Amino acid sequence: PSMPAFAETILVVFTLIAIGYGVAALRVLKPETGEGLTDFVFTIAVPLLLFRILATAKFEYGVPWLLWVTYFTSVLVTWSSAHGIIRTGFGRDARSGVVAGVSAGFSNLVLLGIPFMSGVYGEDGLAMLSQIVSIHMPIMMGASVILFEWALKRDGVSTESKTPVDLVTGFFRQLFSNPLILGIIGGFLVRVSGLDIPAVADRVIVSLSGVAGPLALFAMGVSLRGYGIRGQVPQAISLVVLKLMLMPAVALGMALLLGLPELQAKVVVAAASLPSGVNSWLIASRLGTGQRVASTSMTLGTAVAAATTGLWLLIADAVF
């Protein structure tokens, strides 16, 4: 029997990550080169890619309310489960609970998701993923900002209380200084305006954004070597199980319940099945706790996802 079509994509995706990891481990590149690559991917290549997708893609189903409801239900269930398990099961503080929620509920939709979806489901899949990404960043950032403040107060670490106005302005400052969000807004504006991207500009954008996928995966491998497995293994394993098993299961159930069209259903299950990315570690660093569990669960999750994501794609293929 031949491999299912997506098995090859999964192999390519995780091989690129492994090569990045190996290059970092063998010190073939300077460590700062890896950071530079990640910078380029996040500030230039991916924002241009999102800009172009949102400006030019054909979205067949109108505003994807059901897609969003499906995906964010899986986020909510997984996030709350992780928060509960870390607080109750492991007796950690509220800040660790927030980090756990992010580690289990925040799929790596950009660095890993973009090359992955375009490889498995082509342009249409990528367009649907970009519809999730376009509201994923603001919602997850907003939730993190609010829970962040709550956890600092709950643990009695924060003495200064921020007013709602401070929180809102801080959120928008973060949002509009984020290159991904700027790319999304730009693409949306071009789409609404009905203007075409001039041919030369479009070729430049295609050239720069064309390297986003492979470079993102390579850079991700390099940075995983930097994070690595830092202890807290039992906690990390419980978060990885929630992320790679519970979250796609909830997405699958919701997609069936709401009757999503076939491709939307497959994309949403695939997106939910991806491991968590660096965001959980960044939030842990800002909270000053849980960096080790975030780092370990990100590294373990990415390694295990090579198998589990394939499993979920098979299940989605069979169901839809």
C-alpha positions in Angstrom: 0.0 0.0 0.0 1.3 3.5 -0.8 1.6 6.2 1.8 -1.5 8.5 2.1 -0.8 11.8 0.3 -0.3 13.8 3.5 2.2 11.3 5.0 4.9 12.8 2.7 4.1 16.3 3.8 4.3 15.3 7.4 7.7 13.7 6.8 9.0 16.8 4.9 7.7 19.2 7.6 9.2 17.3 10.5 12.4 16.6 8.6 12.9 20.3 8.1 12.4 20.9 11.8 14.8 18.1 12.6 17.5 19.6 10.2 17.2 22.9 12.0 17.5 21.2 15.3 20.5 19.2 14.1 22.2 22.3 12.7 21.8 24.1 16.0 23.0 21.0 18.0 26.1 20.7 15.8 26.7 24.4 15.9 26.9 24.7 12.1 25.3 28.1 12.4 25.8 30.7 15.1 22.9 30.7 17.6 22.1 34.3 16.7 21.6 33.2 13.0 18.6 31.1 14.2 17.1 34.1 16.0 17.7 36.1 12.9 15.9 33.6 10.7 12.9 33.5 13.1 12.9 37.3 13.0 12.8 37.4 9.3 10.0 34.8 9.1 7.9 36.5 11.7 8.4 40.1 10.6 8.6 39.8 6.9 7.9 36.5 5.2 4.8 35.4 7.0 3.1 38.8 7.3 3.5 39.2 3.5 2.1 35.7 3.0 -0.9 36.4 5.1 -1.3 39.8 3.4 -1.4 38.1 0.0 -3.7 35.3 1.0 -6.2 37.6 2.6 -6.0 40.1 -0.3 -6.4 37.5 -3.1 -7.8 34.2 -1.9 -11.3 33.1 -2.8 -13.3 32.5 0.4 -16.2 30.4 -0.7 -18.3 30.2 2.5 -18.5 33.9 3.4 -17.7 34.8 7.1 -16.6 31.5 8.7 -18.6 31.7 11.9 -19.0 28.0 12.3 -15.3 27.4 11.6 -14.4 29.9 14.4 -16.9 28.5 16.8 -15.5 25.0 16.2 -11.9 25.9 16.6 -12.4 28.2 19.7 -14.6 25.6 21.5 -11.7 23.2 21.2 -9.3 25.9 22.5 -11.7 26.7 25.5 -12.2 23.1 26.5 -8.5 22.3 26.3 -7.3 25.5 28.0 -9.7 25.0 31.0 -8.8 21.4 31.3 -5.1 22.2 31.4 -5.7 25.0 33.9 -7.6 22.6 36.1 -5.2 19.7 35.9 -2.1 21.9 36.7 -3.9 23.7 39.6 -5.7 20.7 41.1 -3.6 17.7 40.0 -0.2 19.3 40.5 -1.1 21.9 43.1 0.5 24.8 41.2 -0.3 28.5 41.5 -2.7 30.5 39.2 0.2 31.8 37.0 1.3 28.2 36.3 -2.4 27.5 35.5 -2.4 30.2 32.8 0.9 29.0 31.3 -0.6 25.4 31.2 -3.7 26.7 29.5 -1.7 28.4 26.8 0.7 25.4 26.4 -2.3 23.1 25.8 -4.6 25.4 23.9 -2.3 27.5 21.7 -1.6 25.7 18.4 1.5 26.6 16.4 -0.6 27.9 13.6 2.0 30.1 12.0 5.5 28.6 11.9 4.2 25.0 11.7 0.6 25.5 10.5 1.2 27.5 7.4 3.7 25.1 5.7 1.8 22.2 7.0 -1.7 23.2 5.6 -0.4 24.4 2.3 1.4 21.0 1.9 -1.6 18.9 2.9 -4.6 20.9 1.7 -3.1 23.4 -0.8 -4.2 27.0 -1.4 -7.7 26.4 -0.2 -6.6 24.9 3.1 -4.1 27.7 3.6 -6.9 30.3 3.0 -9.1 28.6 5.6 -6.1 28.5 8.1 -5.6 32.2 7.5 -9.2 32.8 8.5 -8.5 31.1 11.8 -5.1 32.9 12.2 -6.7 36.3 11.6 -8.8 36.2 14.8 -6.6 33.6 16.7 -3.9 36.1 17.5 -6.1 38.9 18.9 -8.3 36.5 20.8 -5.4 34.6 22.4 -3.5 37.7 23.2 -6.6 39.3 24.7 -7.3 36.2 26.8 -3.7 36.0 27.9 -3.5 39.7 28.9 -6.7 39.4 31.0 -5.7 36.1 32.7 -2.2 37.3 33.2 -3.5 40.2 35.3 -5.9 37.9 37.2 -3.2 35.4 37.9 -0.7 38.0 39.2 -3.4 39.3 41.6 -4.6 35.8 42.6 -1.0 34.8 43.5 -0.6 38.1 45.3 2.4 39.0 43.2 1.0 42.1 41.6 0.6 45.1 43.9 -0.2 47.7 41.2 -3.7 47.2 39.9 -4.2 48.1 36.2 -7.3 49.9 35.2 -9.4 48.5 32.4 -8.2 51.4 30.2 -4.6 50.5 30.9 -5.3 46.9 29.9 -7.1 47.8 26.7 -4.5 50.3 25.6 -1.7 47.8 26.4 -3.6 45.1 24.4 -4.0 47.4 21.3 -0.4 48.5 21.5 0.8 44.9 21.5 -1.7 44.0 18.7 -0.7 46.8 16.3 3.0 46.4 16.9 2.6 42.7 15.8 3.7 42.3 12.1 1.4 39.3 11.6 -1.6 41.5 12.6 -0.4 44.3 10.3 -0.2 41.8 7.4 -3.7 40.6 8.1 -5.2 44.1 8.4 -3.3 45.2 5.2 -4.6 42.2 3.2 -8.1 42.8 4.5 -8.0 46.5 3.4 -6.8 45.6 -0.1 -9.5 43.0 -0.3 -12.3 45.5 0.7 -10.9 48.2 -1.6 -11.2 45.9 -4.6 -7.8 47.0 -5.9 -5.4 44.7 -7.5 -1.8 44.3 -6.3 0.5 45.7 -9.1 2.3 42.9 -11.0 5.8 43.8 -9.9 4.8 44.3 -6.3 3.0 41.0 -6.4 6.1 39.1 -7.7 8.2 40.7 -5.0 5.7 39.7 -2.3 5.5 36.1 -3.8 9.4 35.9 -3.8 9.7 37.0 -0.1 6.7 35.1 1.2 7.6 31.9 -0.8 10.4 31.1 1.6 8.1 31.5 4.6 7.2 27.8 4.9 10.5 26.0 4.7 12.4 28.8 6.6 9.8 28.8 9.4 10.2 25.1 10.0 14.0 25.3 9.9 14.1 28.2 12.3 11.6 26.4 14.5 14.0 23.4 14.7 16.9 25.8 15.6 14.9 27.4 18.4 13.6 24.1 19.8 17.2 23.1 20.3 17.5 26.3 22.5 14.4 25.5 24.5 14.8 21.7 24.9 13.5 19.5 27.7 13.9 21.4 31.0 12.3 19.1 33.6 8.7 19.1 34.8 8.2 16.1 32.6 5.0 14.6 34.2 3.2 18.0 34.0 4.5 18.6 30.4 3.3 15.1 29.3 -0.2 15.8 30.7 -0.3 19.1 28.7 0.9 17.4 25.5 -1.8 14.7 25.8 -4.5 17.4 26.1 -3.0 19.4 23.2 -2.5 16.5 20.8 -5.5 14.4 21.8 -8.2 16.3 23.5 -8.1 19.5 21.4 -8.4 17.8 18.0 -11.1 15.4 19.4 -13.2 18.4 20.5 -12.7 20.1 17.1 -13.8 16.9 15.4 -16.9 16.6 17.5 -17.8 20.2 17.0 -17.3 20.0 13.2 -19.6 17.0 13.1 -22.2 18.7 15.4 -22.2 22.0 13.3 -22.0 20.2 10.0 -19.0 22.0 8.6 -18.2 21.5 4.9 -15.6 18.8 4.3 -12.5 20.8 3.8 -13.3 23.3 6.6 -13.8 20.3 8.9 -10.5 18.7 7.9 -8.6 22.0 8.2 -10.0 22.7 11.7 -9.1 19.2 13.0 -5.6 19.5 11.5 -5.1 23.0 13.1 -6.3 21.7 16.5 -3.9 18.7 16.3 -0.8 20.8 15.9 1.6 21.1 18.8 2.0 24.3 20.8 4.5 26.9 19.7 6.8 29.4 21.4 3.9 31.6 22.6 3.4 29.5 25.7 7.1 30.0 26.7 6.9 33.8 26.0 3.9 34.1 28.3 5.6 32.0 30.9 8.6 34.3 30.8 6.4 37.3 31.3 4.6 35.7 34.2 7.9 34.7 35.7 6.8 31.1 36.2 6.3 27.9 34.3 9.0 28.4 31.7 10.3 24.9 32.2 7.0 23.2 31.7 6.3 25.4 28.7 9.6 24.6 27.2 9.4 20.8 27.8 5.8 20.5 26.6 6.6 22.5 23.4 9.7 20.3 22.6 8.0 16.9 23.5 4.8 18.0 21.7 6.5 18.9 18.5 8.4 15.5 18.5 5.2 13.4 19.2 3.0 15.4 16.8 4.9 13.9 13.9 2.8 10.7 14.6 -0.4 12.1 16.2 -1.1 14.7 13.6 -1.0 12.0 10.9 -3.4 9.9 13.0 -5.9 12.8 13.2 -5.7 13.5 9.5 -6.5 9.8 8.9 -9.5 10.0 11.3 -10.7 13.2 9.7 -10.4 11.6 6.2 -12.4 8.6 7.4 -15.1 10.7 9.1 -15.7 13.5 6.6 
